[in-house]
């Protein structure tokens, strides 16, 4: 008699302790751990699972003796499938012993591998009766009536504790009992959709030179040395790039030798022409050949003079990297770098096709620089391209150019986000422009 009374007291103390731990749980993960592991002190079981249920679909949240839940595990898929079947039955909201034969899964291969003979289901319901989850306990021996009563009591406490941890909305439409207030709010919301607002789009932008001087390759050849670094300040006529001169010097040397040969042949023919009239007729051909050799020498000399590229003006040299130019072959007219005034700048905007709107010249633009997002810079739209082209990042975009309104312009190379403001439109057009465009494309309107 004393042992029975002592066991009852121990069981009661375990129930009170678990109930206290459930109500004091600060997170759902702590709550789930108690339900699938600590409950063994009240009623031993082989495996326990806590499920969340929403829309009749069960999702395993925690399994006993498992530190990290692997949702791709076949065992988890099997339990979620069975629990979903249970959640969709009429008795899902009442505690009961699971009859796997009635579910038609008792003979499944998965059941043979992971199932247990005895299974009990305890729903977790809110005070309003909404089913938010369930407990599934499994073991080999049958659950006795006292254990089921204790687990049912504990599941009610767990449901209350879980519901308390679910974030509640600070505002509920159910609080609005007065239909007149609801009607007034609806009218105000509809009326607000016709408030005119400025239509605008955001696009990446970069500060670029307004009128840079382009340094291009004057001749075909291989670049040997780049004598300036990117963003360096250069003066007018400063040496920037030097070609590999070996080939050009060789051409000049050959042209000079061929010129000397042509001069010697002409001189010999002129001397021989005094005694031989036939040779006199060849003098015109030899003079033309001499002129050709002189032209070839002059051309080779001109090419050699162009192996040094100098700055056409004072400013900042703009290119990506010295390593991109040194040692590469270039063709005549190929763009190598730019010389620009670091403070004579304008704004280049890459407007993606998906965000494109029609903007007139003179539209307002605000630039939010990455380095100073709280200090926008005002600009005015000058022009926009009619044809879209891919940007270096691969986005099909229109190119827009805007002029800064302030005299103290941002320096060259800064990047940020430009906000382009157009005409006023109703608020609902501003909010639902993209959805309406998608619907129009979908229905072909």
Secondary structure, DSSP 4 states (H G I P E B T S, - for coil): -HHHHHHHHHHHHHHHHHHHHHHH-SSHHHHHHHHHTGGGGTS--SEEEEEEEETTEEEEEEETT-SS--TTSHHHHHHHHHHHHHHTSGGGGS-EE--HHHHT-TTSHHHHHH--SEEEEEEEE-TT--EEEEEEEEESSPPPHHHHHHHHHHHHHHHHHHHHHSPPPS--GGG---HHHHHHHHHHHHHHTTSEEEEEEEEEEEEEESSPEEEE-SSSEEEEEE-S-TT-EE-TT-EEEEE--HHHHHHHHHHHHHHHHHHHHHHHHHHHTTT-HHHHTTHHHHHHHHHHHHHHHHHHHHHHHTTEEE-SSSEEEE-S-GGGTTT-EE-TT-EEEEEE-TTSEEEEEEEEGGG-----TT-EEEEEESS-TTS-EEEEEEEE-SS-EE-TTS-EEEEEEEEESSSSPPPTT-EEEEEEEEEEEEHHHHHHHHHHHHHHHHHT-
